[in-house]
Amino acid sequence: MTNSPRLAREHRAARQAAPSVGRDSRNWYINTLYVRHEFDECLEFIEECLTESKGLNQYALYYKALIHRQQGDIRRSLQLFQAAACLDPLNVDYLKHVGKSLSLLGQHQAAIEIYTEALKHEPEDWELYFNIGMCQKYLGDHQTAINSFRAANEIQRHDATFTEIAEMDALEGASEDAIETYNEALEFSPENTSILTRLGVLLLKTGDSYRAFECLGNSLVYDPKDPRTILAAGSVIQDHGDVDVALVKYRVAAVQTPSSAELWNNVGMCFFEKRKMVAAIACLKRAVSLEPFQWKVHFNLGLLHLYTGQYASAFAFFSAALNLEPEPSLVYMYLGITLSRLDDYTNCRNAYARAIGTATPTEDDPTPTAITHLNCCITAFNHGDFGEAKKHFLIFDGLYRTIEEDNGGAEEHHPDLLPGFPDATEKRDIMGALLLGRENS
């Protein structure tokens, strides 16, 4: 506040001097006010310039449009950029800003047309191809977007372009192509922690834990406090069961990103693993408050309430998860278990049917379907529906034998044959004895 009288004197002096020294000095003064973020003073001075020039000062129009866009008035900024472009139709920067404003308004096809027009004046501008690719991405035309990003890279390589190509490939299910693109990006920019982290996360999803951890480790070497990398590394450690070390990692990440829903979700599940239920639920509820539309957080809250015997609350959270993401079969399965505990066998069977319908067994991983049939078998048996129980047990048993053969044959006993469900083998033996009269091995 002590500097405001001095600044006011500076503004008055500059405004008095500006008319006598010509347009260049006026433009310089507009730029000075803009970079200082003194937007009110800048807009006032711009209006004076536009009045004197009868609205023909394109530099003033340009900065007025920038200010309105920063203040959130996208439509007004679009009109001003269009006015500037009318005064100088060959100025590619004005056309870029018109396209960006249209894109911000959700008019992606119109933005593509503007960018395409700009390409006629500047065919070697990589940014135009990149912006076209972004619009095509938002329109859902992924393959065309990839082609546009590649065209941008042929002109000039950029980390952002590599990242978008890889993200599109991963979205289309071409994980190997995405990994190859990230590796190419690292040849161009080997110290980019964002690319290293993205590659590490993608490698984790493809099951290559060793290379994934190597990428995450390299990222931490370049930036030991990168929260996204720390979070990814903590997830790997957590998945391997070392929750105490994972919590140490998350503590570091929390300093940088205290409002990360993913972070609080993972911390909550660490506490769940340690059976600290109050802390776990508190963390997960904080995650929900930060990201209320993340279905996995609702699902995890459902698991915790199911474990603690709060079945009505578990039902509410599983239902919320399914409203946000109606596809995951595992959620339907746990919803079926919850309804069984609430003695609603009819709706329980419906939930299991949906779980089985959305969990098609594959050669890669028949585990979800197998576990669903096992739980359906146990639930039916507990409700006295022995015919239904036997039917589901036989399906489960067939899938179990397939998994067993893929893991070395029946002669090798695997206590964790179904990852994430360590007691599945024991339950198979019990249900086999009850339903088929088998002797427990």
C-alpha positions in Angstrom: 0.0 0.0 0.0 3.0 2.4 0.6 3.9 2.2 -3.1 0.4 3.1 -4.4 0.9 6.9 -4.4 4.2 6.5 -6.3 2.6 4.1 -8.8 -0.2 6.5 -9.3 2.2 9.4 -10.1 4.1 7.1 -12.5 0.8 6.2 -14.3 -0.2 9.9 -14.6 3.2 10.9 -15.9 3.3 8.0 -18.4 -0.2 8.8 -19.6 0.6 12.5 -20.0 3.8 11.6 -22.0 2.2 8.9 -24.1 0.4 11.1 -26.6 3.5 13.1 -27.4 5.8 10.2 -28.0 3.7 8.1 -30.4 2.0 4.7 -30.7 5.1 2.6 -29.9 5.4 4.2 -26.5 1.7 3.7 -25.8 2.1 0.0 -26.8 5.0 -0.3 -24.4 3.0 1.2 -21.6 0.1 -1.2 -22.3 2.5 -4.1 -22.1 4.1 -2.8 -18.9 0.8 -2.5 -17.2 -0.2 -6.0 -18.4 2.9 -7.8 -17.2 2.5 -6.1 -13.8 -1.1 -7.5 -13.7 -2.5 -4.0 -13.2 -5.5 -4.9 -15.3 -7.9 -2.1 -14.2 -5.3 0.6 -15.0 -4.4 -1.2 -18.2 -8.0 -1.4 -19.5 -8.6 2.2 -18.7 -5.5 3.2 -20.7 -6.5 0.8 -23.6 -9.9 2.5 -23.8 -8.2 5.9 -24.2 -6.0 4.4 -27.0 -9.0 2.9 -28.8 -11.0 6.1 -28.5 -8.2 8.1 -30.1 -7.6 5.5 -32.8 -11.4 5.0 -33.4 -11.1 1.3 -32.5 -8.3 0.6 -35.0 -5.4 0.0 -32.6 -5.0 -3.8 -33.0 -2.3 -3.9 -30.2 -4.8 -2.4 -27.7 -7.5 -4.8 -28.9 -5.1 -7.7 -28.5 -4.2 -6.9 -24.9 -7.8 -6.1 -24.0 -8.8 -9.5 -25.3 -6.0 -11.2 -23.2 -7.2 -9.4 -20.0 -10.8 -10.4 -20.6 -9.8 -14.0 -21.1 -7.7 -14.0 -17.9 -10.7 -12.6 -16.1 -12.9 -15.5 -17.5 -14.9 -13.5 -20.0 -14.1 -15.8 -22.9 -16.9 -14.6 -25.3 -15.8 -11.0 -25.0 -12.2 -11.9 -25.5 -13.2 -13.9 -28.7 -14.9 -10.8 -30.1 -11.8 -8.7 -29.5 -9.4 -11.2 -31.0 -11.7 -11.5 -34.0 -11.6 -7.7 -34.3 -7.8 -7.7 -34.1 -7.7 -10.4 -36.8 -10.0 -8.4 -39.1 -7.5 -5.5 -38.9 -4.6 -7.8 -39.7 -5.9 -11.0 -41.4 -2.4 -12.4 -42.0 -1.4 -12.3 -38.3 -1.2 -16.0 -37.3 -1.0 -15.1 -33.6 -4.4 -13.5 -33.7 -5.8 -16.5 -35.5 -4.3 -18.8 -32.8 -6.0 -16.8 -30.1 -9.3 -16.9 -31.9 -9.0 -20.7 -32.2 -8.0 -21.0 -28.5 -11.0 -19.0 -27.4 -13.3 -21.1 -29.6 -11.8 -24.2 -28.1 -12.3 -22.9 -24.5 -16.0 -22.3 -25.4 -16.2 -25.9 -26.5 -16.5 -25.0 -30.2 -13.7 -27.4 -31.3 -14.8 -27.9 -34.9 -14.9 -24.1 -35.4 -11.5 -23.9 -33.8 -10.1 -26.5 -36.2 -11.3 -24.4 -39.1 -9.5 -21.3 -37.8 -6.3 -23.2 -37.2 -6.5 -24.7 -40.7 -6.9 -21.2 -42.1 -3.8 -20.1 -40.2 -1.9 -23.0 -41.7 -2.3 -21.5 -45.1 -0.3 -18.5 -43.9 2.2 -20.5 -41.7 2.4 -24.1 -42.9 5.5 -24.9 -40.8 4.0 -23.9 -37.4 4.1 -26.9 -35.2 1.8 -25.3 -32.6 -1.1 -25.1 -35.1 -0.9 -28.9 -35.8 -0.7 -29.5 -32.0 -3.8 -27.3 -31.3 -5.7 -29.1 -34.1 -4.8 -32.4 -32.5 -6.1 -31.2 -29.1 -9.4 -30.2 -30.7 -9.7 -33.5 -32.5 -8.9 -35.3 -29.2 -11.8 -33.5 -27.4 -14.1 -34.4 -30.3 -13.2 -38.0 -29.7 -11.4 -38.5 -33.1 -8.3 -40.1 -31.5 -6.6 -41.5 -34.6 -6.9 -38.2 -36.5 -5.6 -36.4 -33.4 -2.6 -38.8 -33.3 -1.9 -38.0 -37.0 -2.0 -34.2 -36.2 0.3 -34.6 -33.2 2.8 -36.6 -35.4 2.6 -33.8 -38.0 3.5 -31.3 -35.3 6.5 -33.5 -34.2 7.8 -33.7 -37.7 8.1 -29.9 -37.8 9.5 -29.5 -34.3 9.6 -32.0 -31.4 8.1 -31.1 -28.1 7.5 -33.0 -24.8 3.9 -32.0 -24.8 3.4 -33.5 -28.3 5.1 -36.8 -27.3 2.9 -37.0 -24.2 -0.3 -36.5 -26.1 0.6 -39.1 -28.7 1.4 -41.6 -25.9 -1.8 -40.8 -24.0 -3.9 -41.3 -27.1 -2.1 -44.6 -27.9 -2.7 -45.8 -24.3 -6.4 -44.7 -24.5 -6.8 -46.8 -27.7 -5.3 -49.8 -25.9 -2.0 -49.7 -27.8 0.2 -49.8 -24.7 3.3 -50.9 -26.6 3.1 -48.0 -29.0 2.6 -45.6 -26.1 5.7 -47.0 -24.3 7.7 -46.7 -27.6 6.6 -43.0 -27.8 7.6 -42.3 -24.3 11.0 -43.9 -24.9 11.4 -41.7 -28.0 10.5 -38.7 -25.9 13.1 -39.6 -23.3 15.8 -39.7 -26.0 14.8 -36.1 -26.8 14.3 -35.0 -23.2 15.9 -37.6 -20.8 15.4 -35.5 -17.6 11.7 -34.8 -18.0 10.2 -36.1 -14.8 6.7 -36.0 -16.1 7.5 -38.3 -19.0 9.5 -40.6 -16.7 6.6 -40.9 -14.3 4.0 -41.4 -17.0 6.1 -44.2 -18.5 6.6 -45.7 -15.1 2.8 -45.8 -14.4 2.1 -47.3 -17.9 4.7 -50.0 -17.3 3.1 -50.8 -14.0 -0.2 -51.3 -15.8 1.4 -53.7 -18.3 3.0 -55.7 -15.5 6.6 -54.6 -16.0 7.3 -53.7 -12.4 11.1 -53.7 -12.7 11.3 -51.2 -15.6 8.5 -49.2 -14.0 10.4 -48.8 -10.7 13.5 -47.9 -12.7 11.7 -45.0 -14.4 10.2 -43.8 -11.2 13.6 -44.0 -9.5 15.2 -42.0 -12.3 12.5 -39.4 -12.0 13.1 -39.0 -8.3 16.9 -38.6 -9.0 16.1 -35.5 -11.1 13.4 -34.2 -8.8 13.3 -35.9 -5.4 10.2 -33.9 -4.4 8.0 -34.5 -7.5 4.7 -35.4 -5.9 3.3 -37.4 -8.8 6.4 -39.6 -8.9 6.4 -40.1 -5.2 2.8 -41.0 -5.3 3.4 -43.5 -8.1 6.4 -45.0 -6.3 4.4 -45.2 -3.1 1.6 -47.1 -5.0 4.2 -49.7 -6.2 5.5 -50.2 -2.7 2.0 -50.4 -1.3 1.0 -53.0 -3.9 3.9 -55.1 -2.7 2.6 -55.0 0.9 5.2 -52.6 2.5 2.6 -50.1 3.7 4.9 -48.5 6.3 7.4 -47.4 3.6 4.6 -46.4 1.4 3.2 -44.1 4.1 6.7 -42.5 4.5 6.5 -41.7 0.7 3.0 -40.4 1.0 4.0 -38.1 3.9 6.6 -36.4 1.6 4.0 -36.1 -1.3 1.4 -34.6 1.1 3.6 -31.6 1.7 3.6 -30.8 -2.0 0.0 -31.8 -2.8 -2.2 -31.8 0.3 -5.3 -31.6 -1.8 -4.7 -34.8 -3.9 -7.7 -37.2 -3.7 -5.5 -40.0 -5.0 -3.0 -39.4 -2.2 -5.6 -39.6 0.6 -7.2 -42.6 -1.0 -3.9 -44.5 -1.0 -3.1 -43.4 2.6 -6.6 -44.5 3.7 -6.0 -48.0 2.1 -2.6 -48.2 3.9 -4.4 -47.6 7.2 -7.0 -50.2 6.2 -4.1 -52.7 5.6 -2.9 -51.9 9.1 -6.5 -52.3 10.4 -6.6 -48.7 11.7 -10.2 -48.2 10.6 -10.9 -44.8 12.1 -7.9 -43.3 10.4 -8.6 -45.1 7.1 -12.2 -43.9 6.9 -11.2 -40.3 7.8 -8.6 -40.3 5.0 -11.0 -41.8 2.4 -13.7 -39.3 3.4 -11.3 -36.5 2.9 -10.5 -38.0 -0.6 -14.3 -38.0 -1.3 -14.6 -34.3 -0.3 -11.7 -33.5 -2.7 -12.9 -35.6 -5.6 -16.5 -36.6 -5.1 -16.8 -38.1 -8.6 -14.0 -40.6 -8.2 -15.7 -44.0 -8.1 -12.7 -45.9 -6.6 -12.8 -43.8 -3.4 -16.5 -44.7 -2.9 -15.7 -48.3 -3.6 -12.9 -48.3 -1.0 -15.2 -46.7 1.5 -17.7 -49.5 0.8 -15.1 -52.1 1.5 -14.2 -50.5 4.8 -17.8 -50.3 6.0 -18.4 -53.9 4.8 -15.4 -55.0 6.8 -16.5 -53.2 10.0 -20.1 -54.6 9.7 -21.8 -51.3 8.7 -23.7 -52.9 5.9 -26.2 -50.1 5.2 -23.3 -47.6 4.8 -21.4 -50.1 2.6 -24.5 -50.5 0.4 -24.7 -46.7 0.0 -21.0 -46.3 -1.0 -21.1 -49.3 -3.4 -24.2 -47.9 -5.0 -22.5 -44.5 -5.4 -19.5 -46.1 -7.0 -21.8 -47.9 -9.5 -23.7 -44.6 -10.3 -20.3 -43.1 -11.2 -18.9 -46.1 -13.0 -21.4 -48.8 -13.9 -18.9 -51.3 -15.4 -16.6 -52.8 -12.8 -17.8 -56.3 -12.0 -15.9 -56.3 -8.6 -18.2 -53.6 -7.3 -21.3 -55.6 -8.2 -19.8 -58.6 -6.5 -19.2 -56.7 -3.2 -22.7 -55.2 -3.5 -24.0 -58.7 -3.7 -22.1 -59.7 -0.6 -23.5 -56.6 1.2 -27.1 -57.3 0.2 -26.6 -60.9 1.4 -25.5 -59.5 4.8 -28.7 -57.4 4.8 -30.8 -60.5 4.1 -31.9 -59.3 0.7 -31.3 -62.5 -1.2 -33.3 -61.5 -4.3 -31.4 -58.3 -5.0 -28.2 -60.1 -4.0 -28.7 -62.6 -6.8 -29.4 -59.7 -9.2 -26.1 -58.0 -8.2 -24.2 -61.3 -8.7 -25.8 -61.7 -12.1 -24.7 -58.2 -13.1 -21.2 -59.0 -11.8 -21.0 -62.2 -13.8 -22.4 -60.4 -16.9 -19.7 -57.7 -16.7 -16.8 -60.0 -15.9 -16.2 -62.1 -18.9 -13.3 -64.6 -18.3 -10.3 -64.1 -20.4 -7.2 -66.1 -21.1 -5.1 -63.4 -19.4 -7.0 -63.2 -16.1 -10.1 -65.3 -15.3 -9.7 -64.4 -11.6 -12.6 -61.8 -11.3 -15.1 -64.2 -12.8 -13.9 -67.1 -10.7 -14.1 -65.2 -7.4 -17.6 -63.9 -8.3 -18.9 -67.5 -8.9 -17.3 -68.6 -5.6 -19.0 -65.8 -3.6 -22.2 -66.5 -5.4 -21.9 -70.1 -4.4 -21.2 -69.3 -0.8 -24.1 -66.8 -0.6 -26.6 -69.3 -2.2 -25.5 -72.0 0.2 -25.9 -69.8 3.2 -29.5 -69.0 2.1 -30.3 -72.7 1.5 -30.3 -72.5 -2.3 -28.1 -75.6 -2.8 -28.9 -76.1 -6.5 -27.8 -72.6 -7.3 -24.7 -73.0 -5.0 -23.7 -76.2 -6.8 -24.1 -74.6 -10.2 -21.8 -71.7 -9.4 -19.3 -73.9 -7.6 -18.8 -76.1 -10.6 -18.2 -73.0 -12.8 -15.7 -71.7 -10.2 -14.0 -75.1 -9.9 -13.5 -75.2 -13.7 -11.9 -71.7 -13.8 -9.8 -72.5 -10.7 -8.4 -75.6 -12.4 -7.5 -73.5 -15.5 -5.7 -71.0 -13.3 -4.0 -73.9 -11.5 -2.7 -75.4 -14.7 -1.5 -72.0 -16.0 0.6 -71.7 -12.7 2.4 -75.1 -12.9 -0.2 -77.8 -12.5 -2.2 -79.3 -9.6 0.9 -80.8 -8.0 2.2 -77.4 -7.0 0.1 -75.8 -4.3 -0.2 -72.0 -4.6 -1.7 -70.4 -1.5 -2.1 -67.1 -3.5 -3.3 -68.6 -6.7 -6.0 -66.0 -7.0 -4.2 -62.7 -6.3 -6.0 -60.5 -3.7 -8.1 -63.5 -2.4 -5.7 -65.6 -0.3 -8.5 -67.7 1.3 -10.0 -68.8 -2.1 -8.3 -72.2 -2.0 -9.5 -72.9 1.5 -13.0 -71.9 0.6 -12.9 -74.1 -2.5 -12.0 -77.1 -0.3 -14.8 -76.4 2.2 -17.5 -75.9 -0.5 -16.3 -78.9 -2.4 -16.7 -81.0 0.7 -20.2 -79.6 1.5 -21.6 -79.7 -2.0 -19.8 -82.6 -3.7 -18.6 -84.7 -0.8 -15.0 -84.1 -1.6 -12.3 -84.9 0.9 -10.3 -81.8 1.9 -6.7 -82.0 0.7 
